[in-house]
Every structure is written in structure tokens, then in C-alpha cells.
């Protein structure tokens, strides 16, 4: 894992496509309160089938253990799988701005599962090709360097979030992964208007939920197959698990700006990359709540909590639906 992520990002800053300027967030009395409402609503939905009225002692024990793991990066990183070697090699190759389509196709072609993923992505609703793409080289051309880089990163992270465990962590894993995908996409869309790196924002979006899956394993053990259902606890758990994610990212030698973004997401004075991640996180959560019909399009969490550009991104995320 170590070092390849830094190498692959060598020229990613040059790849950000020109994007519309992201206007300032909609004016509301308390943006932090609005963000917490989104987090609380999302947490209640995410844990609906396993939430219960935990005691304050149980909640405190869970948070203490998650924070303790954040102080022990070696132990924490040992609780999650590792990225497949072939994918890491491909991502490193993608740091070469001058690599040819045929060379990329040859490398991707070493893995038939990967070939299928690339062709499927090129034919997805997001790219909307005029005619179906049937060849690997055609798919690589459609995705482009940055699109292929993001796809490979997503493939690499998928088994990290979809952990092979039982209990609560297994129950929530599919929706946690859906959020990771949508958060990564939305953060990368927000990035240009905030002068943040597009691919770095995408990586931060994929990485920030890794600690959450570990946190759910902790909760499952302490609460014997359940998780505290309190919204206030959920907000604290999200914050503690994000710190855990940043510690693991740092231990794996992620770029410092990505580690910092995960650590400081949601802070009003955080760096631009952290702001892009926080916006992507909120938009992704709202998308999942909309898709689950927990909220409606005219909910104040959307109409007052997002500006016009963010609402367009929210709509675009529907194309990522399974």
C-alpha cells in the first residue's frame, strides 16, 4: 500500500477539467446545524434495522474504543483489507501523463474482471455513449486518463469498505459503499470551484468511510449485534470514525493534503480540499436519503442547505444509482 498513492498523484492537478465556478453555499442561519441535521437523518436511516436505545455507558465505551484505535495506526490499519497489487500498479502507471491508450489497454487487459468493469463504466448512464462500446480500447478512450484513474481507485477501495464481517458492519456495508462512491464523485465535482485537487478530493471521498466500518464492528461487539440509535451518538461516531480514517490514510502514506482533508472535513476554516469533501459528503447523504424516499426534493435540507450548483450535482448523482 505504502508509497504508490503518492507516486500516482504526480500530475493529477493538471487533469482537473474546467468547471463552472462553485457559488457560495446558500445563506442559512447556522450551516453547522443544517449539516448535523443531514448527518442525524442519514444515521437514523443507515442504522434503522439495528439501532436500539443504548445506555450512555455503552455509547461512551464505543466512542472511547474508536478514539483509542485512532491513536494506534498500526492496529487500526490491520483491521481492514489491502488494495490489490495489480490495481495499485495500474494506478501508478496512470501517473504518467504521456501513457498511450494502447499501453493502458494492454495493462488493464491483464485482468478479465477489470476489463469488464472498464467497459461497463464506459457504457454507464454517466458517460452516455452514442453507441454501445464493446472494445477495451474504446472504453479506455471514452473514460480518459482521469476517468480511468477514478474507476481504478473505486475498484481498489470497494473491498476495503465491503468488509467480510458479520452483524451491523455487514448490514450497513452496501449503503456505506454507495455513500463512498457518491461522496467521492460529488467532492471531485466541488473541487475545481474551491481550487482543490480533483483526484485528491475523489480519493478523500472514497477513504473517509473506512474508519466507520471499523467503528460499526466495535459497536456490534459492545452492543451484541446492535448499534446505538441516538442521532447525537451518530454525529459523534461519524466524527470519531473520520479521525480514524485519517490516521489509517496517514499510515498508508496517502498525500498529506488528503489526510488533512479527511481530518478537517466539516470545519468552517478547513483547507479547500476539506471543504470539497464536506460538501461532497453532505450531497451524497442527501442523494441516498432521496433515493430511499426518506426526504423529498423540496425538503429544506436541500432547498436551504444546498446552492444551485450543489443541487445540480445532487441530480447528477442519480446517474450513479445501481
Buried (B, 14 or more C-beta within 10 A) or exposed (E): BEEBBBEBBEBBEEBBEEBEEBEEBBEEEEBEEBBBBBBBBBBBBBBEEBBBEBEEEBBEBBBEBBBEBBEEBEEBBEBBEEBBEBBBBBBBBBBBEEEEBEEBBEBBBEBEEBBEBBBEBBBBEEBEEEEEBEEBBBBBBBBBBBBBBBBBBBBBBBBBBBBEBEBBBBBBBEBBBBBBBBBBBBBBBBBBBBEBBBBBBBBBBBBBBBBBBBBBBBBBBBBEEBBBBBBEBBBBBBBBBBBBBBBBBBBBBBBEBBBBBBBBBBEEEBBBBBBBBBBBBBBBBBBBBBBEEBBEEEBEBBEBBBBEBBBEBBEBBEEBEE
